[in-house]
Structure formats: structure tokens, C-alpha cells
Amino acid sequence: MYDGVSVSDKKLFEKNEIEHLPIPVKNYIINSGALGKEKVSTVRLKQKGLFNLNGKKWTKMKAEQYFNTDSCEFIWKAKASIM
């Protein structure tokens, strides 16, 4: 999933990339300050919460999720107690 990902590939988020988007989305991106910043290509999220396995009982879970935005891939690893 991370094959070919390089820390030195610093691409900037440019205004021409949002021209096709609806005006509210463009305004959000412009006001967020994201334009001109480095693009994010990989992300790791840590999660914890409750998961419903059978429609009846909620159980605690912890998870990590890894994203690669260049290849539109993700891996989600979760641990939940079944008992």
C-alpha cells in the first residue's frame, strides 16, 4: 500500500484543482487555508468506541486505519471482544 510513497514528493494543493467543485465546497477549501499547502498522501487514524456485531449487544473496540490517497487504498484493523 505504501510502495512508491516518498516523503520527498511534496506536491502543493493548487487552486486549479478546485475549479470544478461547487461554490460552497470551493469556499470551504479557500477559507480553510489548504490552498498552497502540501498535499497529504498517507494518513493513520486511531479509533476506539463501541461496535455492534449482532444487532443486539454493543462491545468495546479499538482500531487503526491507514489510507493512501494517491492509490485510493485503505486498511482497517480492529479488535473487539466477542464475549
N, C-alpha and C positions, 0 to 999 in steps of 0.2 A: 504494500500500500504506500510506503514511503520511498520506494525506489524512484530515483530521479529527482527527489526533492533536495534542493540545495539552499543553504542559508544565504549564499551569495547572490541568488536570483532575486534581487529587490525590485519588484515592479510596483509602480505607483498607480493608485486609483485615479483615473483621469475623467474629466468632465464629459468627454465624448462617449464614454461608456454608459452614461445615464440618459442620453438624449431620447431614446425610445420609450422611456418609462413614463407613467402617468405623472402629472404635475405634483400631486401630494407626495408621491414617493421621491421625486426629484428634490422637492423642498426639504423633505426629511433628511436625505443624504447630504445636501448642501449645508443645512443647519447643524448637522451632527459633527461637521468638521472632518469628515472622512476623506474628502477630495484632497488629492496631493499627498496622502499618506501611503505607507507601504501596504500592499495587499497581504492579507493573511492567507496562507496556503494550507496550514495544518492547525488543528485545534484539538485539545484534550479537555473533556468535561468530566468532573466527578459529580456523582449524584447519589443521594440517599433519600429514602422515603418509604412509601407503602406500595405494595403491588398486589393486585387481586388475581390469583391464579385460577380460581374455580368459580368465580361469581358469588361466593359466599363469604369467604374469610380473607381479610387483608393481612399481609405478612410484611415484615420489615425487609428492605432490600438495599444493597449498595451496588453502584455500577460505575463504570468508566466508559466513556465513549470517545472514539478517535475519529477525526474527519480529515479527509484530504480534499480540498475544494477544487484542485486542478483536475482530478480524475473523478470527482463526484462519488467517492467511496466513503464508507464508514464502517467501523467495528463497534459493537456494543457488547460489553462484558458485564453481566450482572450476577450477583449472588443473592439468593433469597432462601430463607429456611422454609422447607416444605411442611414440616411438622408443627 
